[in-house]
Amino acid sequence: MGGAPQKRNRIKNSVGQSAFDAANACLMFVFMLATLYPMLYVIFASLSNSSELMAHTGVLLRPAGFSLAAYQNVSRNKMIPSGFRNSIFIVVVGTALNLALTTVGAYFLSRRDQALVKPVTLFILFTMFFSGGMIPNYLNIDSLGLADSLWAVIFPGAINTFYLIIMRTSFMGIPSSLEESAKLDGANHFVILARIFLPLSKAVLAVMVLYYGVDHWNAWFNAMLYIRNRDLYPLQLTLREILISNDMTQMVNMAADAERISETIKHAVIVVVTLPILCLYPFLQKYFVKGVMIGAIKG
């Protein structure tokens, strides 16, 4: 009874397996640095002194002379606050409209017993690969009276075909017995969608919110085509003007100052534009690891 404790047998990796694990870890570390360093460089450059940053050469591993002057100058640009307001409006209203239309469309396409589901699905898939082109789209938006308004950015992309197919596939994975039980209790399609399909699809809904939200937040091309009023520019279009045209006139007082601190301002604007979406992602990340099914099948 009082014998020596037995030693647990451990499976030792072979020399080849250990070498592979070490090489794999080194390779992943290199990939991590390759993806992480550009973000760190932008942050360090935005916090640097403009003169020291311009004189710096080689890899930037810390701010070149800590300074918040770039962020102070960004706050002086009148287009940054209006760009934030416009982008937030586009993201909130556009994502809500996207979710509503995509959910209803995916529910219809997931019905196996409805007529014309397959032809409608094929017709929708056709639009995923072929479009009318830029000029017909612009003429269409202009004829509808949406030009030079934020609705010109929201309405044309109200439903993304790829995201619609993703949600349709998720809905088709929900057991039909749940729907049949609800129909026996007298539930219609709206009740089934609201009380069965949506609660069981929180994961895919969170993914749709993230996908649509990021698309709206990063969109600038349609705004460049349809919007002429600078007060309606979204934040990304404002960033594009700053980065391309090097327009610093609203941020600093003297042209010489604009020439000197333009680089730090560019990086500060990039941080300001990217930070909101980085703060949002951790709150939605947990839904990526959850299963779509969170309920039980009614017997």
C-alpha positions in Angstrom: 0.0 0.0 0.0 2.9 2.3 0.8 4.8 1.6 -2.4 6.6 4.3 -4.4 4.3 6.4 -6.6 4.1 5.3 -10.2 5.6 7.7 -12.8 3.3 8.7 -15.6 4.4 7.7 -19.0 5.0 10.6 -21.3 5.2 10.3 -25.0 8.4 11.9 -26.2 8.5 13.6 -29.5 11.0 12.4 -32.0 13.9 14.6 -33.1 12.1 15.3 -36.4 8.8 16.3 -34.7 10.7 18.6 -32.3 12.5 20.2 -35.1 9.3 20.7 -37.0 7.6 22.3 -34.0 10.5 24.6 -33.5 10.6 25.6 -37.2 6.8 26.1 -37.2 7.0 28.3 -34.1 9.8 30.4 -35.6 7.8 30.8 -38.9 4.6 31.8 -37.0 6.6 34.4 -35.0 8.0 35.9 -38.3 4.5 36.0 -39.7 3.2 37.7 -36.5 5.9 40.3 -36.7 5.2 40.9 -40.4 1.5 41.6 -39.6 2.0 43.4 -36.3 4.9 45.7 -37.2 3.0 47.9 -39.7 0.4 48.7 -37.1 3.1 49.4 -34.5 4.9 51.6 -37.0 1.9 53.7 -37.6 1.2 54.1 -33.9 4.9 55.0 -33.1 5.0 57.4 -36.0 1.9 59.2 -34.9 3.4 59.7 -31.5 6.7 60.9 -32.8 8.2 64.3 -33.1 7.9 65.4 -36.7 11.5 66.6 -37.1 13.0 63.5 -35.5 10.7 61.2 -37.5 11.8 62.8 -40.8 15.4 62.4 -39.8 15.0 58.8 -38.6 16.1 55.9 -40.9 15.7 52.2 -40.5 13.3 50.3 -38.4 11.1 52.3 -36.0 10.8 50.5 -32.7 9.6 53.4 -30.5 8.3 56.9 -31.0 11.1 59.2 -32.3 10.7 61.8 -29.6 7.3 61.5 -28.0 4.8 64.1 -29.0 1.0 64.4 -29.2 1.2 67.3 -31.6 -0.1 65.2 -34.5 -3.3 64.4 -32.6 -3.7 67.9 -31.5 -3.5 69.1 -35.1 -5.9 66.4 -36.3 -8.5 67.7 -33.8 -8.4 71.0 -35.5 -9.6 69.7 -38.8 -13.2 70.5 -39.2 -13.8 67.6 -41.6 -12.8 65.0 -39.0 -15.8 65.4 -36.7 -18.2 65.7 -39.6 -16.6 62.6 -41.2 -17.1 60.7 -37.9 -20.8 61.7 -37.8 -21.4 60.7 -41.4 -19.6 57.4 -41.0 -21.4 56.5 -37.8 -24.7 57.3 -39.5 -23.8 55.2 -42.5 -22.7 52.3 -40.3 -25.7 52.3 -38.0 -28.4 52.9 -40.5 -26.8 50.9 -43.3 -26.0 47.9 -41.1 -29.6 47.9 -39.7 -31.0 48.0 -43.2 -28.6 45.3 -44.3 -29.5 43.0 -41.5 -33.3 43.5 -42.0 -33.2 42.8 -45.8 -30.6 40.1 -45.6 -32.5 38.2 -42.9 -35.8 38.3 -44.7 -34.2 37.3 -48.0 -32.3 34.5 -46.4 -35.4 33.2 -44.7 -37.3 33.1 -48.0 -34.4 31.4 -49.9 -34.1 28.8 -47.1 -37.7 27.6 -47.6 -37.6 24.2 -49.3 -41.3 24.1 -49.9 -41.8 27.5 -51.5 -42.3 27.9 -55.3 -39.6 29.7 -57.4 -37.0 29.5 -54.7 -34.4 27.9 -57.0 -34.9 30.4 -59.9 -34.8 33.3 -57.6 -31.6 32.0 -56.0 -30.0 31.6 -59.4 -31.1 35.1 -60.4 -29.5 36.5 -57.2 -26.3 34.6 -57.7 -26.1 36.0 -61.2 -25.8 39.5 -59.8 -22.9 38.4 -57.7 -20.8 37.9 -60.8 -22.2 40.4 -63.3 -23.2 44.0 -62.9 -24.3 46.9 -65.1 -21.1 48.8 -64.6 -20.1 52.1 -63.0 -21.8 54.5 -65.5 -25.2 52.8 -65.5 -25.0 52.6 -61.7 -24.3 56.3 -61.5 -27.1 57.2 -63.9 -29.5 55.0 -61.9 -28.5 56.7 -58.6 -28.8 60.2 -60.1 -32.3 59.4 -61.7 -33.5 58.2 -58.3 -32.6 61.6 -56.8 -30.1 60.0 -54.4 -27.0 61.7 -55.7 -25.1 63.9 -53.3 -26.7 62.3 -50.2 -25.7 59.7 -47.7 -28.5 57.4 -49.0 -26.5 57.0 -52.2 -23.9 55.1 -50.1 -26.5 53.1 -48.2 -29.2 51.9 -50.6 -27.1 50.5 -53.5 -25.4 47.9 -51.2 -28.5 47.1 -49.1 -28.0 43.4 -49.7 -24.6 41.7 -50.2 -25.2 38.5 -52.2 -22.3 36.6 -50.6 -23.5 37.5 -47.0 -27.1 36.5 -48.1 -25.9 33.1 -49.1 -24.0 32.7 -45.8 -27.2 33.5 -43.8 -29.3 31.3 -46.0 -27.0 28.4 -45.4 -27.2 29.0 -41.6 -31.0 29.1 -41.7 -31.1 25.8 -43.7 -29.1 24.2 -40.9 -31.9 24.8 -38.3 -34.0 21.6 -37.8 -37.3 21.7 -39.7 -39.0 20.0 -36.7 -38.8 23.4 -34.8 -40.6 25.1 -37.6 -43.2 22.4 -37.9 -43.9 22.6 -34.2 -44.4 26.3 -34.4 -46.8 26.0 -37.3 -48.9 23.5 -35.3 -49.2 26.1 -32.6 -50.4 28.6 -35.2 -47.3 30.6 -35.8 -46.8 32.5 -39.1 -43.6 33.1 -41.0 -42.9 36.4 -39.1 -43.3 34.7 -35.8 -41.1 31.7 -36.8 -38.4 34.1 -38.1 -38.4 36.3 -35.0 -38.8 33.7 -32.3 -37.0 30.6 -33.7 -34.6 31.5 -36.5 -33.1 34.7 -35.1 -32.5 33.5 -31.5 -30.8 30.4 -32.9 -28.7 32.5 -35.3 -27.0 34.9 -32.9 -23.6 33.8 -34.1 -24.2 34.4 -37.8 -26.0 37.7 -37.0 -23.0 38.9 -35.1 -20.8 38.0 -38.0 -23.1 39.9 -40.4 -23.0 42.9 -38.1 -19.2 42.8 -38.2 -19.0 42.2 -41.9 -21.5 44.9 -43.0 -20.2 47.3 -40.4 -16.6 47.0 -41.5 -17.7 47.3 -45.2 -19.6 50.5 -44.4 -16.8 51.9 -42.2 -14.1 51.3 -44.8 -16.2 52.3 -47.9 -15.0 55.4 -49.8 -15.4 54.7 -53.5 -19.1 55.1 -53.8 -19.0 58.2 -51.7 -16.3 59.6 -54.0 -18.6 58.9 -57.0 -22.0 60.1 -55.7 -21.2 62.8 -53.1 -19.9 66.3 -53.9 -20.8 68.1 -50.7 -17.7 68.0 -48.5 -19.9 68.2 -45.4 -21.3 64.8 -46.3 -17.9 63.1 -46.8 -17.5 60.0 -44.7 -14.4 59.6 -42.6 -12.6 57.3 -45.1 -13.0 59.8 -47.9 -11.6 62.5 -45.7 -8.7 60.3 -44.9 -8.1 59.7 -48.6 -8.0 63.4 -49.3 -5.5 63.9 -46.5 -3.3 61.1 -47.6 -3.3 61.8 -51.3 -3.7 65.5 -51.6 -1.6 66.2 -48.5 -4.1 68.8 -47.5 -3.1 70.1 -44.0 -4.4 73.6 -44.3 -7.2 73.1 -41.7 -4.8 71.5 -39.2 -1.9 73.9 -39.0 -1.4 77.6 -39.3 1.6 77.9 -41.5 2.4 76.2 -44.8 5.9 75.5 -43.5 4.5 73.7 -40.5 2.2 71.7 -42.7 5.2 70.5 -44.7 7.1 69.6 -41.6 4.5 67.6 -39.7 2.5 66.2 -42.6 3.9 62.7 -42.0 2.9 62.5 -38.4 -0.5 63.9 -39.1 -1.1 61.2 -41.8 -0.3 58.4 -39.3 -2.4 60.0 -36.6 -5.4 60.2 -38.9 -4.9 56.5 -39.8 -5.0 55.6 -36.0 -8.1 57.7 -35.4 -9.9 56.1 -38.3 -8.9 52.5 -37.4 -9.3 52.7 -33.6 -13.2 52.4 -33.5 -13.4 49.2 -35.5 -10.5 47.7 -33.4 -12.5 48.5 -30.3 -15.7 46.9 -31.6 -14.2 43.6 -32.8 -13.4 42.1 -29.3 -17.0 42.4 -28.3 -18.1 40.4 -31.4 -15.3 37.9 -31.4 -16.9 35.5 -29.0 -19.7 34.8 -31.4 -17.2 33.4 -33.9 -16.5 30.4 -31.7 -20.1 29.7 -30.8 -22.3 27.2 -32.6 -25.3 28.4 -34.5 -27.6 26.0 -32.7 -28.3 27.1 -29.1 -31.6 25.4 -28.6 -33.0 21.9 -28.5 -35.3 20.1 -30.9 -38.8 19.8 -29.6 -39.9 16.2 -29.4 
